[in-house]
Amino acid sequence: DKVRMKLHFLNAGVLTPRFQVVDDPDEPLDPNGPRFPLFVKPRDAAGSAGVGLTSRVDDPDALRERLREIIPT
C-alpha cells in the first residue's frame, strides 16, 4: 500500500512530497495539499503498476479524468 509506505517514510523523517488520498474522483482537493503538476497513481498497485503516461496531470480537469480512470466504481 503506497499510502502506508508514505506514512512510514514521513514518520521516519524522510522528506516526501505532499499527497492526498482520494476515494472519489469529485472529492475536493485539500487547499494545503499537493500542488500541480501532480503524479497520480493507484494506492494499492505494487511498484509501478498503474503508472503510465497519463499519470502526470497539470490541471484539475486532467486530475479528475485520471482519477476516473483509476478509482473503481
Sequence and secondary structure as in RCSB ss.txt:
>XXXX:A:sequence
DKVRMKLHFLNAGVLTPRFQVVDDPDEPLDPNGPRFPLFVKPRDAAGSAGVGLTSRVDDPDALRERLREIIPT
>XXXX:A:secstr
 HHHHHHHHHHTT         SSTT    TTS  SSEE   TTS TTTT  GGGEE SHHHHHHHHHHHS  
